[in-house]
Amino acid sequence: MAQTDAQTKPKPKLWTRDFIIGAGINFLIMANYFALMVITADYAMEEYGAPASFAGLVASIFIVGALIARLVGGGILDSIGRRRMLVIAVVAECVMSALYFLDLGLAFLFVIRILHGISYGAASIAVSTIVTSIIPEECKGEGVGYFMLSNTLGTAIGPFMGMAISQAVGIRGLFAVCLAIAFICLASLLWFKPPREERKPFSGGAAHLRDFIEPTAIPIGIVACLVFFGYASILTFLSSYAEQVGIQTAASFFFVAYAITMFISRLFTGKIFDRRGANVVMIPAFVLAIVGMAAVGLAFNGAILLLGAALLGAGIGTLQSCGLTIALQKASVRRISLANSTYYVLMDGGVGLGPVLLGAFVPLVGYSGVYLAMAGLIGIAMVFYLVVIAKGQVKTKRA
Amino acid sequence: MWCKRILLAYDGSAASKNALKLAVDVAKQDQDIEILAAHILKVYGAGAAQDSIIRQAEALADDLEKQLAQVPNPTRVELLRGDSPADLLLSCAADNECDLIVMGSRGVGGAKGYLGSVSYAVVQRSEKCAVLIAKEGMHA
């Protein structure tokens, strides 16, 4: 019997040199971002005597920079060239990582943080676009899944690295490690040679607000904004809080526990969502996040802190991914990209604003009070979801 | 005619291209038969990678629309957004009262035959739809 094309065609390879390097760069820049994020507010308060609210701003302004890069970078990526943008962004990462060593005051640190956020955002969008485009069609799902794992690992290892290294060898030791990471990314680009994509001329900016925002994504985006407002309080102030309570060792494992339960929950919540509707996963996720945040606020030992981390990982992880699914499902076919970016703008807006506003309350109610208030805020987000969104998410039984 | 609406599951793989040909051949029997072509846009979560996945899915949907424009039957392209391709396809078939699902036996999901597991799940769990599976190596 003659062999068919399917039998003679060689199996496409997923684990190519470019895929491994691209996923590695993605992991490293995420780890760099999170390592610095968790200690920056503490650094600003201790080194420069910044009040908690401004220290929070110095930490979270990074997210604003990353958001600017994503919004602008997405539009010019194919006119500049994807690899070119990645090289420029990684060089900028190296420069920014080196500038942290310069002790030139709080305003200088603030500026570095914005610029570092922009370079991170540009690198992230460039490497993600390149890697997802080089994955063979036959193993796209598997390949993207592994690539997203590099995100998850970065969010787990980065904060652990940030807290563990700064506790062990001080903040400058951490700056040195982050600089080394940036240089490793730069060096690896010597071997990163993905196929050139077709360059497209820049088509010009949008004229109307509707070209930037998808209105159907706003309600669920508001939910994400409120939830991540709370998440940002952990990202920014956990280090200082842990020092206050005397649970620094447990705190360095916080995001590892968070990432583990987030990863585990994502293995089945998506399927339940598709089969039984959003409310079946969203409402328990809200409850887990509320209880987790309260546990963090009331933690008097490491075990309770890590329990809070595990509950938050499952809760917030589910709210983020299922919330995004709701946002994308509500948009018409031609406006899915806009729904995606609207959701992220609101979510990242919560992460960016949270530390600034919450920092002002730290002197009044303490870190514990802030976390308990955030548990309440997630409760408000749940009520908003139930009143505004939940009715439209009931899955009708199949005929 | 027993079949009024066909759900075609399409992901750009060789098998799903054969599925497209089969769906069009079945629809030739009656020009009133509608072809609803569905591509799965998997939602992975946070990150710039999701932006890229969405753009690729939109490009594939555009390409699918161009291919279906040649077909005399009424056609529609839909991007099904979620996590589980089998559940999304079955829900879509039920919501749109499809009579036949046409899909490839292997897709772009993974080296272990991810869409192989999807087509298996659809065959097992489809309650009211007939399911036609196109093989990668067939001469359609």
Contacts between the chains, C-beta under 8 A, distances in Angstrom:
chain1	res1	chain2	res2	distance
A	4	B	136	7.9
A	4	B	137	3.3
A	5	B	14	7.8
A	5	B	137	6.3
A	6	B	14	7.0
A	6	B	135	7.8
A	6	B	136	4.3
A	6	B	137	3.7
A	7	B	137	6.7
A	11	B	111	7.3
A	14	B	111	6.8
A	70	B	48	6.5
A	70	B	51	7.6
A	74	B	51	6.2
A	124	B	47	7.5
A	124	B	48	4.7
A	125	B	48	4.2
A	125	B	51	6.9
A	127	B	48	8.0
A	128	B	47	6.4
A	128	B	48	3.8
A	128	B	49	4.2
A	128	B	51	7.2
A	128	B	52	5.5
A	129	B	48	7.0
A	129	B	51	7.5
A	129	B	52	4.6
A	131	B	49	7.4
A	132	B	49	5.5
A	132	B	52	4.2
A	132	B	53	6.1
A	132	B	56	7.0
A	133	B	52	6.9
A	133	B	56	7.5
A	137	B	12	5.8
A	137	B	13	6.4
A	137	B	108	4.8
A	138	B	13	6.7
A	138	B	106	8.0
A	138	B	108	5.7
A	138	B	111	7.5
A	139	B	108	7.1
A	139	B	109	7.6
A	139	B	110	5.3
A	139	B	111	5.1
A	140	B	108	4.4
A	140	B	109	7.1
A	141	B	42	6.4
A	141	B	108	6.5
A	141	B	109	3.8
A	141	B	110	5.2
A	141	B	114	5.3
A	142	B	109	6.7
A	142	B	110	3.5
A	142	B	111	6.1
A	142	B	112	7.7
A	142	B	114	6.7
A	144	B	42	7.4
A	144	B	44	6.1
A	144	B	49	6.3
A	144	B	53	6.4
A	145	B	44	7.3
A	147	B	49	5.8
A	148	B	44	4.9
A	148	B	45	6.7
A	148	B	47	6.5
A	148	B	49	6.1
A	151	B	45	7.9
A	151	B	46	6.9
A	151	B	47	5.1
A	151	B	49	7.5
A	266	B	45	7.0
A	269	B	83	7.9
A	270	B	43	7.4
A	270	B	82	6.7
A	270	B	83	2.5
A	270	B	84	6.0
A	271	B	83	6.1
A	271	B	84	4.4
A	271	B	87	6.4
A	273	B	82	6.6
A	273	B	83	6.4
A	274	B	82	4.4
A	274	B	83	5.7
A	274	B	84	4.4
A	274	B	87	3.8
A	274	B	88	5.6
A	274	B	91	7.0
A	275	B	84	7.1
A	275	B	87	4.8
A	317	B	45	7.9
A	320	B	45	6.2
A	320	B	46	6.0
A	321	B	43	6.6
A	321	B	44	7.6
A	321	B	45	4.1
A	321	B	46	7.6
A	321	B	83	8.0
A	324	B	43	5.7
A	324	B	45	6.5
A	324	B	46	7.5
A	324	B	50	7.4
A	325	B	43	4.6
A	325	B	81	6.2
A	325	B	82	5.7
A	325	B	83	7.2
A	328	B	41	7.0
A	328	B	43	6.1
A	328	B	54	7.7
A	328	B	81	4.4
A	329	B	81	5.0
A	329	B	82	7.4
A	333	B	58	7.7
A	333	B	61	6.5
A	333	B	77	7.2
A	333	B	78	7.0
A	333	B	79	5.4
A	334	B	58	7.9
A	336	B	41	7.0
A	336	B	54	5.5
A	336	B	57	7.7
A	336	B	58	6.7
A	336	B	79	6.6
A	336	B	81	7.2
A	337	B	51	7.1
A	337	B	54	5.3
A	337	B	55	6.6
A	337	B	58	6.8
A	340	B	50	6.3
A	340	B	51	6.3
A	340	B	54	5.6
A	341	B	51	7.5
A	344	B	46	7.8
A	347	B	46	7.9
A	395	B	91	7.9
A	398	B	90	7.3
A	398	B	91	7.2
A	398	B	94	4.3
A	398	B	127	6.6
A	399	B	94	6.0
A	399	B	97	7.8
A	399	B	128	7.1
